[in-house]
Amino acid sequence: MAKAAKTAIKTKDQKAAADAKNWTKVIKAVRSPKSGAYTFKEQILHKDKVKDFLAQK
């Protein structure tokens, strides 16, 4: 029964499912100038804007 429900969800809105493939989660390690420890910035971006995000300081 769960398999049928999963299939129904996939076929219900195929346009949204196809659009979701264009988004990605980007995680960037940023070093703190004060302590030298790393922190992480996470963001969900469109695949075309990933390089811009990683190029930022």
WOWODA-V431363 format. One record per residue. N is the residue number from 0. D_LAST is the distance of its C-alpha to the last C-alpha in Angstrom with 1 decimal. Layout:
BEGIN
N&D_LAST  N&D_LAST
END
This chain:
BEGIN
0&49.4  1&45.7  2&45.3  3&46.9  4&44.6  5&41.5  6&42.9  7&43.7  8&40.1  9&38.8  10&41.4  11&41.2  12&38.0  13&37.1  14&35.0  15&32.6  16&32.5  17&31.7  18&28.9  19&27.4  20&26.9  21&24.2  22&21.8  23&19.8  24&18.1  25&14.6  26&13.5  27&10.2  28&10.6  29&8.3  30&10.1  31&11.5  32&12.1  33&15.5  34&17.1  35&15.2  36&15.7  37&13.6  38&13.1  39&12.7  40&11.4  41&14.1  42&14.7  43&17.6  44&16.9  45&19.1  46&19.1  47&18.4  48&14.9  49&13.6  50&12.1  51&10.3  52&8.8  53&8.0  54&6.5  55&3.8  56&0.0
END
